[in-house]
Amino acid sequence: MTVMRPAVMGRNGVVASAHPAASLAGLKVLINGGNAVDAAVAVASTLNVAEPYMSGIGGDGVMLFTAPGASHPIALDYCGPAPSQVKPGEITWDQTFNGPRASLVPGALGGWVAALERYGTRSLGELFADAIDLAENGSPVTFRNAEFISTAAEHIRPHANAAETFLPGGSPPRPGSIIRQGRLARTYRTLAESGPDAFYRGPVGEELCRATQEAGGYLTMD
């Protein structure tokens, strides 16, 4: 049987992402008068909640867009460097893929803010609203969520905060169950109120570095 899916069309914009909740967050921004950069930040922050194994404020990335009237696209690279305290001789090949020693300096928030400062029209509070709501009130676990969390369960289990969230009752969640991330909601609220300094020079960054070092990683406030 052939399954026919219509092309998605729009007069003023289209939003596509790996999770419908994130796509909806971006679409709401456009409907309310925001632009594509605003929508991209709303999508990315909501993916942090709905697809945490692939997207997150502790990660890195790039943004490619063309400003109205411009003849060339703009590429914004916000991939952080390796932490300053890294000792390459101590890291095994496997540790570059998994665990606390695999992380670069988080660049995502810095990249989002840089894009918004130059081309955005909305505040962080407005753009983080859907991410905060989804984290507080719960995100349904998709089949893909369940697969990734189950595969990574033994990497998650040693870390109490992560295990409490993603392995409720000690086991991977079933598709359709609800995951709530109250700590993540509080983090986004703090960043919405205090800006990126709370992350890069303040309490959020300090806690991130403390937990990473405790687990054997290299991140420091430097």
N, C-alpha and C positions, 0 to 999 in steps of 0.2 A: 504494500500500500504506500502510495506517495503522500507525504505530508506537505501541504502547501502553507507557507508562512508569508504573509504580505510584507512588502517593504515598509519600513517605518519612515514616515515623512513628517515634516513640520515646516511651518512658515518662518519661524524665528529661531529654531534651534532643536537639536536632538541630544539626548544624554544617553550614554551607554557605559555600563560598568559590569563588573563581575557579580554584582548582587543587586536584586531589585530594590532593596531598601536604600542603597546608596544612589542608584539611578534616580529614585523618587526624590531624594534630598536635593540633588542637582537640579532636577526639573522644577521643584518648588522655588528654588532661587531664581531661575529664569522667569517663571511665571510672575514672581514678585518684583521683577524689574532689574535683577542682578545680571551681570554679564558672564561670559564663559569662564573667566578666571575665578570669579566668585563661586560659580557652580563647581569648578574643579576642586576647590578647597572643601566645599561641602561634601562632595562625593568621596574624596580621599579620607576625610576625617570619619565619615560614616563607615567606610570600608574597614577602618581600624577596629570597629566594633563587630561588624557583620562577617568579616573575613580576616581575622587577626593573624592567621598563619601566613598571609601573603602581603598584608598591608598594615602599616602602623606608624605612629608618630615617632617611634624609636628607630625608624628605618631611614632610607635615603631614596632619591629618585631624580627624575627629570621632568620638565614641563616644556612642551613645544606648542607655540600658538602664534598667530598673526594678528597684530593689533589693527583695529579699523583704520583704513587708509594707508597702511604700511605695504611696502612692496616685497618685503622679505620676512620670513618667520623669525621668531625670537626663540632661542633655546636657553632654558634656565637649568643649569646642572647643580643639583643640591645633594650630591653624593659626598659624604664626609670623608675625611682622611682616616687612616688607621690611628688608634689612640697613641698618644705620645709615649706611653710607657710600654708599648709592645716590645717583647723580646722574641724575635722570630725563631731563634734556636729552641725555644721552649714549646713551640706550637707544632702539633702533628698535622698531617694533611687532613685528617677527619675533623679536627677542631676548627679548621677554616670554614666548614660547612654547618656545623651544629655547635650549640653551646655558647657560653659567655665569652669565649675568646674569638668567636667569629664576627663579633659586632664591630662596625665602623663607628665613628662619631656620628650620632644621629643628625641628619640634615633636613629631614622632611619639614619640620615646623619652620625652620629658618627659610627654606625655599618657599613655603606657602606664604609666609609673611612678606618676603621680598617681592613676590609676584603681586600680592594685594597692595603693597605700598605703591607700586608703580602703575598697576593697571586695574586694581579692584575698586569696587564701589560699596562694599558691605563690611561690617565689623566682624571680628572673630566670634563674638557672642552670637551674632545672627547666623553665621555659617556653621558653627558647632552645635546649633540647637538640635538638629536631628540626631547627631552622634550622641549627645548627652541624653536625649529622650530614649534612644534605643539601648544605651548602656544601662540606664536606670531601670527601665521597665521591661527589658528583656528582648533578646534577639532569637528568633526561632532557628534551631540548628538545621541546616540543609544537609542533604546526603553527602555533599562534598565536604562540608564542615566536619561531619561525623567521621568521614574517611581520614581526613588529615589529622584530626585530633587522636583518633585511634592509633594511627601509624606512629604518631609522636608521643604516645602516652608515657613511654619509659623515659623520654627526655624531660617530660613535664613533671613527672611524679616527684623528683627530688626537691622541687621548688615549691614551697608551701603556698604562697599566694597564687601562683599559676595553677597548682593542683586543685586548690579550693574552688577556683573559678571553672576550670575546664575539665576536671575529673570529679564531678559531684558524686559524693558517696564512694569515691575511690575508683570509679569506672568511667570510661568515655561516654559522653551523652548519646542518646539515641536521636535519629532524625525526627524533627518536629518538637523536641523538647526545647525549653526556654533557658537561655543562659543570660544571667544578669551580671553586669560588671560595674558595681558601685564605685570602686576605686578609680576606674577609668573615667567615669562620669565626673567625679570630683576633680580629677586631673584636668579635664577639658574645661570645667568651670573656672579653675584657678588660672588657666592660660587665657581664657576669654576675658577675665577680669584684670589680670596683671601683665599679659603679653608674653613675648618669648623670653624675657629676662627670667621669669619664674622657672623656665625650663633650662636655659643655658647658664644662668648665674644664681639661681635660687633653689628653693626647697625641692622642686620636682627633680631637677638635675642632680642635686645632692643625694636624694634617695635612690635614683637610678644608678649613680656611680657606686654608692654603698652596696646595693644589692648585687651589682655586677662583680665588684671586687670580692664580695663574700663568696660568690659562686666560682671564683677563680679567674675572672676576666680582668681587663686592663683599663677600663674607662675611668678617668679622673676628671675633676672639674677643670683642670688645665686644658 
